[in-house]
Amino acid sequence: MGFTKPDLPQVDPDTFLRKPLMERMRILAANWVEHGFGSPRMVHTIYILKLIVLYALGGIVVATVTSDLPAFWHVSQWWDQPIVYQKFVLWTVLLETIGIAGSWGPLAGKVKPMTGGILFWARPGTIRLRPWKWVPGTAGDRRTWFDIALYVALLVSLAIALLAPGAHSDSLSAAVPENTSGLVRPALLIAPIVLLIINGLRDKTIFLGARGEQYLPALFFFAVLPFVDMIIALKLLILVVWVGAGVSKLGKHFSQVVPPMVSNSPSVPFKWLKRAHYRDFPRDLRPSRIADLMAHVGGTTVEVIAPLVLFFSTNIWLTVAAATVMVIFHLFIVSTFPLAVPLEWNVLFAYATVFLFLGFPNWDGYGLTDISSPWLAVALIAGLLFFPILGNFRPDKVSFLPSMRQYAGNWASAVWAFAPGAESKLNRVTRTAKNQIDQFVEFGYEPQWAEITMQQTIAWRTMHSQGRGLFSVLLKNLPDIDSRTVREAEFVCNSLIGFNFGDGHLHDEDMIRAVQQEAGFEPGELVVVWVESQAWGSKVQHYKVIDAALGVIERGTWKVAEAVEEQPWLPNGPIPLEVIWSLASSTPPAREEQEHGHGALA
């Protein structure tokens, strides 16, 4: 791999592209083991520079300068100042809402341009996805000037709160008498809170892009709670995020996530170490025992136990040890460059760990028992747990982000299969980016290598549990699959709405229906296989087959246990599928099935 040259598979492109689909997946899955996505080092360098210069240094400078604090290099004089933490959160929300933090750049399917977000959300006529059809004033699926005004107003309100000087707080002065920088004025936080909610009701993409499921509660705590209660509430918030993510990784999916994530990490230079995460490279690409240990000891156990220690510990050395573990945990995730590239989020959480648990430790009066009212504690816990619990029992009702299933491998996912030449019809859709294959060509790739690079992303999908099911449904339903163009839905979604963070609800039948209005696919030209996350207590995942011109044409299930035991290229053929309903059957789907996938923050 060179600094400016991608690490391409060692294949003859003409011969490779004539092979059957699943043979291509076998070759590319094995290639991923050793090379990951194959991005040139220049790409990772750009991400690192953006993270250090724009995000970290930029955020610190803005927070310290606007809060009358010493220059950014005087770390000891600003790291534990509450207003710095508040403004770092506001800075993060602003960058996420613009679209230059998570889900940015080539690793997220954005090459030319590298930014989605604002280029889509400030343009009339682009696709808008409302979370609830019953909310008055949200009808339609195209962005209007009213939506753009709401979006711009949100950005302005965040900037005003960020740049305004601190205001005196009686509750802060009582807890920290020596503090002189104050807090962000609570009144300035009302507009961002209200506008984020209104924008989210009009378009869930903006709410999720802003990471509203985590930062909206933080803004609310900044605005309404006295200082000590605010710190305790923020500790509860980060605890729920950590433990929720850890608990969500207890199933069969997460072990499948670790090997391809490690394989894609530029910080793991040794091929033998990457291969060690698979049972028997290249014959058996299921997770090895090392991968299982990485997943459920280095991942799940750490993400549950260390946060609980932080939250309840009153011992300084135990707290320091747990904080160190969590900082290393987040920096490790940064080093792997996961395809959703949540780098800023991980840096913020590493800082939050130090700020909240070492800057305001439990033994100094910031533990759960120090909250002003037990009823407030009950209300906070109930409010923070509502969507994670609902979303895990009913994943069709809640996005995996409010469900706190970050990178657990238990995702709603999809693949899109185009008839030959039909992919070009996406160019009829109002958007600010071309199809990714065209972006790669404009970036300098030869057309055949651009196609192989795009197929590398669907090979990545086959290495995860739901990929084996999705491709099984493709093989069952499309006898001409070898001649079709198959695309990873997250990448397609990024080119159509400017954002995707692993959330399959952003490219379900609502989005496909909106695309169809302008693209005008004929029956059979675009067939999408879509699957919902596995619910707690269920052994299956529910899938849909969606024809862009006809709508949902089949529903069914597969067993997760059978999916995780197969190889990415399905050498034994499709895994067993149970068809619950199909368009050809005489019995229409039940009302509940018809509405599957729509609901709270879906």
Summary of the structure (lengths in Angstrom):
residues: 602
radius of gyration: 23.8
end to end distance: 39.7
largest distance: 74.7
contacts: 2125
relative contact order: 0.12
helix: 56%
strand: 8%
